[in-house]
């Protein structure tokens, strides 16, 4: 059995399969679909049984749903000319066949024949379901366009896709050298290992092992603006922070602010992204309120700076810079924050517009202390940020 040749639409079909299972009454949420996407990297898609068991183990959490899942799986991922499942965008007739097989109700008994009127009603219902499926599939058909679409302009269906793609992004932060050492090709002579190794030679120094410094991932601190001016971007950016905390080896310390600062690291430590978002919404008392960036940064510097900014931490600030507080206070706290961090990166969703200019008092007060001023308005900007963070240790401060 040969592996199927991907046309780049496997994710599209996985999302549609999850929607079909949810329509059949199974408990399918975005968190489980994200786990399935991650798991596909560890199996061979050319083997149907591997793909089947990966889907069933991650999507089925009730033993009573197994027969229903098996039937849906066999009919949805049916064999075509190209392989055992279709990973291209199906044509209209094929989608209609797929919809009919999945949505068809359980068969009646052999002695009963459905009336003609029931058949007609069933056909109309299937046509409506088909149109809904076609409408959803169109939102996933052109991922390249979706990558460059501003978060504030997304439709509800596009938002669901973008959330899944954001959380599945691969993140890697630059590493830092520690004071500890380990065996390796370094400049330091390892006396203990030398004595132990050279005992086999009667104590004569034949081998000269050395040590080198250990390296660790840099800590990351995220401070995000959730005020009213950021409302169009807030929820997607929280998904971005969740993806960071799940994708990095080090613990990501996360804070949100509007008129006050709230620590949300504990709320993000949840395998279910929906539950994490719910816990965050309950923990934040000033959602979509006013903006006092300087006061929020002052609280962070005095209450949290020494706890989370050691060991060469990288700080990400996510805000549009609209501030009702005093710009002098913001500048003073930004200077303190930059001195305490290895690198200070400001992500601004408005920076994606070609007409944007940093003219607000808040941004002008903060600009002298920002090491990197980057956009964060679409999926492409997040992918560029991932590349930027991976190279952060090789970049020098201005």
C-alpha positions as CSV (number, residue, x, y, z in Angstrom):
1,X,0.0,0.0,0.0
2,X,1.6,3.3,-1.0
3,X,1.4,6.5,0.8
4,X,-1.0,9.0,-0.5
5,X,0.3,12.0,-2.3
6,X,-0.8,15.1,-0.4
7,X,-2.1,18.1,-2.3
8,X,-2.0,20.3,0.8
9,X,-5.6,19.8,1.8
10,X,-5.3,17.1,4.4
11,X,-5.9,19.6,7.2
12,X,-9.0,20.8,5.3
13,X,-10.5,17.3,5.2
14,X,-9.6,16.6,8.8
15,X,-11.6,19.7,9.9
16,X,-14.5,18.6,7.7
17,X,-14.3,15.1,9.2
18,X,-14.4,16.6,12.7
19,X,-17.5,18.7,11.7
20,X,-19.2,15.5,10.4
21,X,-18.5,13.7,13.7
22,X,-19.8,16.6,15.7
23,X,-22.9,16.7,13.5
24,X,-23.5,13.0,14.3
25,X,-23.6,13.9,18.1
26,X,-20.1,13.0,19.1
27,X,-18.1,15.2,21.5
28,X,-15.6,16.8,19.2
29,X,-13.9,20.1,20.2
30,X,-11.0,22.1,18.7
31,X,-8.5,20.8,21.4
32,X,-9.0,17.2,20.2
33,X,-8.6,18.2,16.6
34,X,-5.3,20.0,17.5
35,X,-4.1,16.8,19.3
36,X,-4.9,14.8,16.2
37,X,-3.0,17.2,13.9
38,X,0.0,16.9,16.2
39,X,-0.2,13.1,16.3
40,X,-0.1,12.8,12.5
41,X,3.6,13.7,12.5
42,X,4.3,10.4,14.3
43,X,2.4,8.0,12.1
44,X,2.7,6.9,8.5
45,X,-0.3,8.3,6.6
46,X,0.1,5.6,3.9
47,X,-1.2,3.0,6.3
48,X,-4.9,3.2,6.9
49,X,-4.9,1.3,10.2
50,X,-2.3,3.7,11.7
51,X,-4.4,6.7,10.6
52,X,-7.7,5.0,11.8
53,X,-6.3,4.2,15.3
54,X,-4.8,7.7,15.7
55,X,-8.2,9.2,14.9
56,X,-10.2,6.9,17.0
57,X,-8.0,7.1,20.1
58,X,-8.0,10.9,20.0
59,X,-11.5,11.7,18.9
60,X,-13.6,8.9,20.5
61,X,-14.0,9.2,24.3
62,X,-17.1,7.1,24.8
63,X,-17.2,3.4,24.0
64,X,-20.7,3.7,22.7
65,X,-19.5,6.0,19.9
66,X,-17.1,3.5,18.4
67,X,-19.6,1.9,16.0
68,X,-20.8,5.3,14.9
69,X,-17.2,6.5,14.4
70,X,-16.3,3.3,12.4
71,X,-19.2,3.8,10.0
72,X,-18.4,7.5,9.6
73,X,-14.7,6.8,9.1
74,X,-15.2,4.1,6.4
75,X,-17.7,6.3,4.5
76,X,-15.8,9.6,4.8
77,X,-12.2,8.3,4.1
78,X,-13.4,6.0,1.3
79,X,-11.0,4.7,-1.3
80,X,-10.5,6.6,-4.6
81,X,-8.3,6.2,-7.5
82,X,-5.4,8.1,-5.9
83,X,-5.2,6.0,-2.7
84,X,-7.1,4.9,0.4
85,X,-8.4,8.3,1.2
86,X,-9.0,11.5,-0.6
87,X,-6.8,14.4,0.5
88,X,-7.7,16.7,-2.4
89,X,-10.6,19.1,-2.5
90,X,-13.5,16.9,-3.7
91,X,-15.6,17.9,-6.6
92,X,-19.3,18.8,-6.2
93,X,-20.7,15.3,-7.1
94,X,-18.3,13.6,-4.7
95,X,-19.2,15.9,-1.8
96,X,-22.8,15.2,-2.5
97,X,-22.2,11.4,-2.3
98,X,-20.2,11.9,0.8
99,X,-22.9,14.0,2.5
100,X,-25.6,11.5,1.6
101,X,-23.7,8.6,3.1
102,X,-22.8,10.3,6.3
103,X,-26.1,12.1,6.9
104,X,-28.4,9.3,5.9
105,X,-30.5,8.2,9.0
106,X,-30.4,4.6,10.2
107,X,-32.2,2.2,7.8
108,X,-35.8,1.1,8.4
109,X,-36.8,-2.4,8.9
110,X,-37.2,-4.8,5.9
111,X,-41.0,-4.8,6.2
112,X,-41.4,-1.0,6.1
113,X,-40.9,1.1,3.1
114,X,-40.5,4.9,3.6
115,X,-43.3,7.0,2.1
116,X,-42.6,9.0,-1.0
117,X,-43.2,12.3,1.0
118,X,-40.6,11.2,3.6
119,X,-38.1,10.5,0.8
120,X,-38.7,14.0,-0.5
121,X,-38.2,15.6,2.9
122,X,-35.1,13.6,3.4
123,X,-33.7,14.7,0.1
124,X,-34.4,18.4,0.9
125,X,-32.7,18.0,4.3
126,X,-29.7,16.4,2.7
127,X,-29.5,19.2,0.2
128,X,-29.5,21.8,3.0
129,X,-26.8,19.9,4.9
130,X,-24.8,19.6,1.7
131,X,-25.0,23.4,1.1
132,X,-23.8,24.0,4.7
133,X,-20.8,21.6,4.2
134,X,-20.0,23.3,0.9
135,X,-20.1,26.7,2.5
136,X,-17.7,25.5,5.2
137,X,-15.3,23.9,2.7
138,X,-15.0,27.1,0.7
139,X,-13.6,28.9,3.8
140,X,-10.7,26.4,3.9
141,X,-10.0,26.1,0.2
142,X,-7.4,28.8,-0.1
143,X,-5.1,28.7,2.9
144,X,-2.6,31.1,1.3
145,X,-5.2,33.8,1.2
146,X,-6.2,33.1,4.7
147,X,-2.6,33.4,5.9
148,X,-2.5,37.1,4.8
149,X,-6.0,38.0,5.9
150,X,-6.2,40.4,8.9
151,X,-7.6,38.8,12.0
152,X,-10.2,41.6,12.4
153,X,-11.7,40.7,9.0
154,X,-12.2,36.9,9.5
155,X,-15.6,35.3,9.3
156,X,-16.6,32.9,12.2
157,X,-15.7,29.8,10.1
158,X,-12.4,31.3,9.2
159,X,-11.7,32.1,12.8
160,X,-12.2,28.4,13.7
161,X,-9.6,27.5,11.1
162,X,-7.1,30.2,12.1
163,X,-7.4,29.2,15.8
164,X,-6.4,25.6,14.9
165,X,-3.5,26.8,12.7
166,X,-2.2,29.2,15.4
167,X,-2.1,26.6,18.1
168,X,-0.4,24.1,15.8
169,X,2.5,26.5,14.9
170,X,6.0,25.3,15.9
171,X,7.9,27.5,18.3
172,X,11.5,27.5,19.2
173,X,13.2,30.2,21.3
174,X,16.9,31.0,21.3
175,X,19.0,29.2,23.9
176,X,21.3,30.7,26.6
177,X,24.5,29.4,28.0
178,X,24.5,28.4,31.7
179,X,27.3,28.3,34.3
180,X,26.9,24.5,34.6
181,X,29.1,22.3,32.4
182,X,28.7,18.8,30.8
183,X,31.0,16.4,29.0
184,X,31.8,17.6,25.5
185,X,34.4,19.3,23.3
186,X,35.0,22.4,25.3
187,X,38.0,24.4,26.7
188,X,37.7,23.1,30.3
189,X,39.8,20.1,31.3
190,X,37.6,17.4,33.1
191,X,39.9,16.1,35.9
192,X,37.4,13.5,37.3
193,X,36.7,11.8,34.0
194,X,40.4,11.9,33.1
195,X,41.3,10.0,36.3
196,X,38.5,7.5,35.8
197,X,39.2,6.8,32.1
198,X,43.0,6.5,32.4
199,X,42.9,3.9,35.1
200,X,42.7,1.4,32.3
201,X,46.1,2.5,31.2
202,X,47.7,2.1,34.6
203,X,47.3,5.8,35.5
204,X,49.2,7.1,32.5
205,X,47.4,10.1,31.0
206,X,46.4,8.9,27.5
207,X,43.0,10.5,27.2
208,X,42.2,14.1,28.0
209,X,38.4,14.6,28.3
210,X,37.0,18.1,28.4
211,X,33.8,19.8,29.4
212,X,31.6,22.5,27.8
213,X,28.9,24.8,29.1
214,X,25.3,23.6,29.1
215,X,22.7,25.6,27.3
216,X,19.0,26.0,28.1
217,X,16.0,27.6,26.3
218,X,15.5,31.2,27.2
219,X,12.5,32.0,29.4
220,X,9.6,33.9,27.7
221,X,7.3,36.4,29.3
222,X,4.2,37.7,27.4
223,X,2.3,40.8,28.5
224,X,-0.8,41.3,26.4
225,X,-3.2,44.2,26.1
226,X,-6.9,43.2,26.4
227,X,-8.4,46.6,26.5
228,X,-11.4,47.8,24.3
229,X,-9.2,49.0,21.5
230,X,-7.7,45.5,21.2
231,X,-11.0,43.7,21.3
232,X,-10.9,42.6,17.6
233,X,-7.7,40.7,18.2
234,X,-7.8,39.7,21.8
235,X,-9.2,36.2,21.6
236,X,-7.0,35.1,18.7
237,X,-4.0,36.5,20.4
238,X,-4.9,34.5,23.6
239,X,-4.9,31.4,21.4
240,X,-1.4,32.5,20.2
241,X,-0.2,32.7,23.8
242,X,-1.7,29.3,24.5
243,X,0.2,27.9,21.5
244,X,3.4,29.4,22.8
245,X,2.9,27.9,26.3
246,X,2.2,24.5,24.8
247,X,5.0,24.6,22.1
248,X,8.0,25.8,24.2
249,X,10.0,23.6,26.6
250,X,10.3,26.4,29.2
251,X,7.3,27.7,31.1
252,X,5.8,30.8,29.5
253,X,4.9,33.4,32.0
254,X,1.8,35.2,30.7
255,X,0.1,38.4,31.8
256,X,-2.8,40.4,30.5
257,X,-3.7,44.0,31.3
258,X,-6.3,46.7,30.7
259,X,-6.6,48.9,33.7
260,X,-4.9,46.4,35.9
261,X,-2.4,43.5,35.5
262,X,-3.5,39.8,35.7
263,X,-1.3,36.8,35.8
264,X,-2.8,34.0,33.7
265,X,0.0,31.4,33.5
266,X,-1.9,28.9,35.7
267,X,-5.0,29.3,33.7
268,X,-3.1,28.4,30.5
269,X,-1.9,25.1,31.9
270,X,-4.8,23.1,30.6
271,X,-4.8,20.5,27.8
272,X,-8.2,21.6,26.6
273,X,-7.9,25.0,25.0
274,X,-11.6,25.8,25.4
275,X,-11.4,25.3,29.2
276,X,-8.2,27.4,29.3
277,X,-10.0,30.3,27.5
278,X,-12.9,30.0,29.9
279,X,-10.7,30.1,33.0
280,X,-8.9,33.1,31.7
281,X,-12.2,35.0,31.1
282,X,-13.2,34.2,34.7
283,X,-9.9,35.4,36.1
284,X,-9.7,38.8,34.3
285,X,-11.9,41.4,35.9
286,X,-11.3,44.3,33.4
287,X,-11.8,42.7,30.0
288,X,-12.2,45.3,27.2
289,X,-11.8,48.2,29.6
290,X,-9.6,51.2,29.4
291,X,-5.8,51.1,28.9
292,X,-3.2,52.2,31.5
293,X,0.0,50.6,30.1
294,X,2.4,52.5,32.3
295,X,0.6,51.5,35.5
296,X,0.4,47.9,34.4
297,X,4.1,47.8,33.6
298,X,4.9,49.4,36.9
299,X,3.0,46.7,38.7
300,X,4.8,44.1,36.6
301,X,8.3,45.5,37.3
302,X,7.8,45.8,41.1
303,X,5.7,42.6,41.7
304,X,6.9,40.2,39.1
305,X,10.1,41.4,37.5
306,X,12.5,39.6,39.9
307,X,10.5,36.4,39.7
308,X,10.2,35.9,36.0
309,X,12.9,38.1,34.3
310,X,16.0,36.3,35.4
311,X,18.1,33.9,33.3
312,X,18.0,36.1,30.1
313,X,14.2,36.2,29.6
314,X,12.7,37.5,26.3
315,X,9.7,39.8,26.8
316,X,6.8,40.0,24.3
317,X,4.5,42.9,24.6
318,X,1.3,42.8,22.6
319,X,-0.5,46.1,22.3
320,X,-1.7,48.8,19.9
321,X,-0.2,51.5,22.1
322,X,-3.4,53.4,22.9
323,X,-2.9,54.6,26.5
324,X,-4.9,56.8,28.8
325,X,-2.1,57.1,31.4
326,X,0.8,59.3,31.6
327,X,3.4,58.8,28.8
328,X,6.3,59.8,31.2
329,X,5.4,56.8,33.5
330,X,5.2,54.5,30.5
331,X,8.7,55.6,29.3
332,X,10.1,55.2,32.8
333,X,8.7,51.6,33.2
334,X,9.7,50.6,29.7
335,X,13.3,51.6,30.4
336,X,13.3,49.5,33.6
337,X,11.7,46.6,31.7
338,X,14.3,46.7,28.9
339,X,17.2,46.7,31.4
340,X,15.8,43.6,33.1
341,X,15.2,41.6,29.9
342,X,17.5,40.0,27.3
343,X,15.3,41.3,24.5
344,X,12.1,43.4,24.5
345,X,9.8,42.8,21.5
346,X,6.6,44.8,20.9
347,X,3.9,43.2,18.7
348,X,1.4,45.7,17.3
349,X,-1.6,44.5,15.3
350,X,-1.9,48.0,13.7
351,X,1.6,47.7,12.3
352,X,0.2,45.5,9.5
353,X,-1.5,48.4,7.8
354,X,0.8,50.3,5.3
355,X,-0.8,53.6,6.5
356,X,0.1,53.1,10.2
357,X,2.4,55.5,11.9
358,X,3.4,55.4,15.6
359,X,1.9,58.7,16.5
360,X,0.1,57.9,19.8
361,X,1.7,59.2,23.0
362,X,2.0,55.7,24.4
363,X,4.0,54.3,21.4
364,X,6.2,57.4,21.1
365,X,7.1,57.1,24.8
366,X,7.9,53.3,24.4
367,X,9.7,53.4,21.1
368,X,13.2,54.3,22.4
369,X,13.2,51.1,24.6
370,X,11.8,48.6,22.1
371,X,14.3,46.2,20.5
372,X,12.0,44.8,17.9
373,X,8.8,46.4,16.7
374,X,6.8,43.8,14.7
375,X,3.2,43.3,13.3
376,X,0.9,40.6,14.7
377,X,-2.2,41.0,12.5
378,X,-2.4,37.8,10.5
379,X,-1.2,34.2,10.4
380,X,1.8,35.1,8.2
381,X,3.0,37.6,10.7
382,X,2.9,34.9,13.4
383,X,4.9,32.6,11.2
384,X,7.5,35.3,10.7
385,X,7.6,35.9,14.5
386,X,8.3,32.2,15.0
387,X,11.4,32.5,12.7
388,X,12.4,35.7,14.5
389,X,12.2,34.1,18.0
390,X,14.3,31.1,16.8
391,X,17.1,33.6,15.9
392,X,16.8,35.8,19.0
393,X,20.1,34.7,20.6
394,X,22.1,35.6,17.4
395,X,20.7,39.1,17.3
396,X,22.5,42.0,19.0
397,X,20.6,44.8,20.8
398,X,20.4,48.2,19.2
